[in-house]
Amino acid sequence: MHELSVMSQVVESITRELEGKPVTGVQTVRLEVGELTMLGKEQMMFAWDVLTKKNVLKGARLVIVKKPAVVECKGCGFRGKTRRSGGRRDHLGAPNISCPRCGGDVRIVGGRECVIRSLKANVEVDEGAGPPGGGKKNARR
């Protein structure tokens, strides 16, 4: 279950970034996950729930957006979404991927990433520096 390890790094990265900032809570975190990462959405959500129980991310909603694989063909120069070759898989269980135009060998150029794309947080605003009335306001990063 490498989802736990990946989500642990995601949570650590976010909490480290928010350290020292006037954030009182986080509403939403949006992750973009490539289809070739072999990360399971349900396992990621479970890990998120476990890892965010006792920090600034408690109660934050995790939104996972799947990003398609993108390939570049060595033969014909095609660049775009993949075509999987007849359901065959290699010895590691990964799908064999070929060019949708010519069926040739391809180089993977996208679909292996896991990126924190954005988060929506509650920020404590200094009444002297903020909008009239001060208080809390939502910020998007």
N, C-alpha and C positions, 0 to 999 in steps of 0.2 A: 504494500500500500504506500506508494511513493507520493500519493496525494497529501498525506499528513505532513511529510517533509516539505513539499512545495508550499502548502498553505501556512506552515510554520514560518517559512521565509517571507511569505507575503505579509503575514501579521507583524512579524518583526520589522520589516521594512516600513510599513505604515506607521507603527507606533514610534519608531525611531524618527521618522520624518515629522511627526506631530509633537515630539518632545520639545518642551519650552514654548510652545505656541498656546494661545489662549483658547484651545479647543475643549469644549465641555462634553462633547459626544459626537459620534459619527452616525449619520443616517443611512448612507448608501455607499458601497464600494463596488466599482464596476471593473471586472477583469475581462480581458480578451484572451482566449485560450485557443491556440491552433489545434486543428483537428488531428494533427500527427503527434501531439504530445502524449497520447495514450492516457490522459488524465480523465478519470470518471467524474462526471458532474455531481452525482449523488455523494460520492466519497469526499469530494471537495467541500460540498455543503456541510456534511457531517463534521469534517475536520474544522471548518470555520466555526461552527457552533461550539465545539469543544474548546478551541483556542481563544475565543473572544469572550468567554464568560466573566473574566476578571480584569478587564482593561478598558481603555477608552472606546474600544470597538464593540463593547457589550450592547446587544440589541440592534446593531447595524445590519442592514439587509445586503447580502452579497448577490450581485447580478453577474452571471457568467454568460459572455457572448462568445459563441464558437466562431472562429475565423477559418475559412477554407484554406486548404493547401494550395499553394501556387508553385508551378514548376516552369522550368525553362528547358526547351528541347535542344539537345546538342546537335541534332540533325537538321531540322527545318526552321529552328529559331522561334517556335511558338512560345509564348509566355502567357500563362493563365491558369485556370482551374484544372485539376487533374482528372484523369480517367483511370479507374482501377482495372487492372488486367484480370478479367474473368474470375474474380473472387480468390485467386491464388494468393498464398502468403509465403513469405520467406521463412527461414528456419527460426527466426525470432518472433514469428507471429505477426509481423508487420505486413501490410498489403504491398504487393508489387504494383508500382505505379508506372504508367507509360504515357507518352504524348497522345492527347486526344486527336491530334491532326494526322500524324504519320505512324503512331505506334512505337516510335523510337525511344531510346533512353533519355531520361530527363535528369535535371539537377533540381533539387528542392530549394526554392528561394523564399518560401513562406509556409506557415502552418505548424511550426515547431515552437512558437513563442508562447509565453504566459506573461502578460503585461498588465500592470495596474494602470488602467486608462484614466480613471477619475474617482473622486470621492466627494461626498456631500457631507459637510460637518456643521455642527453648531459651534459658533465662536462667541466668546464673551467679549463684548466691545467696551472699550474704555469710554465712559460717558463724556469725557472732555474731548475725545478725538472722533467719536462716532456720529452717527446720524442723530437728529433730535430725538430725545427720549431714551437714548442709550439702550441698555439691555442686551439680550441675545439676538443674533441674527444668523441666518444661514449663509454659509460660504461654500463655493464649489471650487475644488482644486483639481 
